[in-house]
Amino acid sequence: MKLYKVKVNGKMYEVELEAVEEIKGSLTSSTTETVPKEVKSNGHAVVAPMQGTILKAHVQVGSKVMKGTKLFVLEAMKLENEILAPIDGTILQLLVVPGQKVELNQHLLILG
């Protein structure tokens, strides 16, 4: 995993990318770790319940949320789905931005 800083619409985000390799027509991960290191020690990962596109983020780093607070709007198959906070906490890290396509179980944010 490599950590990169990305500037999107004037805001800086830190993203962690995993290298993948193509072997005989299929993609395989170069590491067996599936949970970012910071999740193990610092918080709870909120994951995408389905693949789709993030339409809107309702929170930012430092936001305090309660269980059930709307975090994101995820568009999948022309339907808008609300992603809600599973627990009370503070947003430690946003891992996606509006307009980004996400996969099933992809980490969206870290909640502490």
C-alpha positions as CSV (number, residue, x, y, z in Angstrom):
1,M,0.0,0.0,0.0
2,K,1.2,3.5,-0.8
3,L,-0.1,6.7,0.6
4,Y,-0.7,9.6,-1.8
5,K,-2.0,13.2,-1.3
6,V,-4.6,14.2,-3.9
7,K,-6.1,17.7,-4.4
8,V,-9.7,17.6,-5.6
9,N,-11.6,20.9,-6.1
10,G,-9.1,22.7,-3.9
11,K,-9.3,20.2,-1.0
12,M,-6.4,17.9,-0.1
13,Y,-7.2,14.2,0.6
14,E,-4.9,11.4,1.7
15,V,-5.6,8.2,-0.2
16,E,-4.0,4.8,0.2
17,L,-3.6,2.7,-3.0
18,E,-3.0,-1.0,-3.3
19,A,-0.9,-2.2,-6.2
20,V,-2.5,-5.0,-8.3
21,E,-1.0,-7.3,-10.9
22,E,-2.6,-9.0,-13.9
23,I,-2.0,-12.7,-14.0
24,K,-3.5,-14.8,-16.8
25,G,-6.3,-12.3,-17.5
26,S,-7.3,-11.8,-13.9
27,L,-6.4,-9.1,-11.4
28,T,-4.8,-10.1,-8.1
29,S,-3.8,-8.0,-5.2
30,S,-0.1,-7.7,-4.4
31,T,-0.9,-7.8,-0.7
32,T,-3.3,-9.8,1.4
33,E,-4.2,-6.9,3.7
34,T,-7.8,-5.8,2.9
35,V,-8.4,-3.4,5.8
36,P,-6.3,-0.1,5.9
37,K,-3.8,0.0,8.7
38,E,-5.5,3.0,10.3
39,V,-8.8,1.2,10.7
40,K,-7.2,-1.6,12.8
41,S,-6.0,0.9,15.4
42,N,-8.0,4.1,15.0
43,G,-11.5,3.4,13.9
44,H,-14.4,1.7,12.1
45,A,-14.5,1.5,8.3
46,V,-17.8,2.3,6.6
47,V,-18.1,0.3,3.4
48,A,-20.1,0.5,0.2
49,P,-23.1,-1.9,0.4
50,M,-23.1,-2.1,-3.4
51,Q,-21.2,-0.8,-6.4
52,G,-22.1,2.5,-7.8
53,T,-21.2,6.2,-7.9
54,I,-20.9,8.6,-4.9
55,L,-23.2,11.5,-5.7
56,K,-22.9,13.5,-2.6
57,A,-20.9,13.5,0.7
58,H,-22.9,14.9,3.6
59,V,-19.9,14.9,6.1
60,Q,-16.3,16.1,6.2
61,V,-13.3,15.1,8.3
62,G,-13.9,16.2,11.9
63,S,-17.7,16.0,11.6
64,K,-19.4,14.4,14.7
65,V,-22.2,11.9,13.7
66,M,-24.7,9.8,15.5
67,K,-25.9,6.4,14.4
68,G,-28.2,6.8,11.4
69,T,-26.7,10.1,10.2
70,K,-26.7,10.4,6.4
71,L,-23.0,10.1,5.2
72,F,-23.3,9.7,1.5
73,V,-25.7,9.4,-1.4
74,L,-24.7,6.4,-3.6
75,E,-26.3,6.0,-7.1
76,A,-26.7,2.5,-8.2
77,M,-28.8,1.3,-11.2
78,K,-30.4,4.8,-11.4
79,L,-31.5,4.7,-7.8
80,E,-30.1,7.0,-5.0
81,N,-29.2,5.1,-1.9
82,E,-28.4,6.8,1.4
83,I,-25.3,5.5,3.3
84,L,-25.9,5.9,7.0
85,A,-23.5,6.0,10.0
86,P,-23.6,2.5,11.7
87,I,-22.3,4.0,15.0
88,D,-21.8,7.3,16.8
89,G,-18.4,8.9,16.2
90,T,-16.2,11.4,14.5
91,I,-15.2,11.3,10.8
92,L,-11.4,10.5,10.9
93,Q,-10.8,10.1,7.2
94,L,-12.8,10.4,3.9
95,L,-11.7,7.8,1.4
96,V,-14.0,8.7,-1.5
97,V,-15.2,11.9,-3.2
98,P,-18.4,12.8,-5.1
99,G,-18.3,11.5,-8.7
100,Q,-16.1,8.5,-7.7
101,K,-17.2,5.0,-8.7
102,V,-17.0,2.5,-5.9
103,E,-17.1,-1.3,-5.6
104,L,-19.0,-3.5,-3.3
105,N,-17.4,-3.4,0.2
106,Q,-15.0,-0.6,-0.7
107,H,-14.0,1.6,2.3
108,L,-15.8,4.9,2.1
109,L,-14.7,6.6,5.3
110,I,-13.1,5.9,8.7
111,L,-15.3,6.6,11.7
112,G,-13.7,6.8,15.2
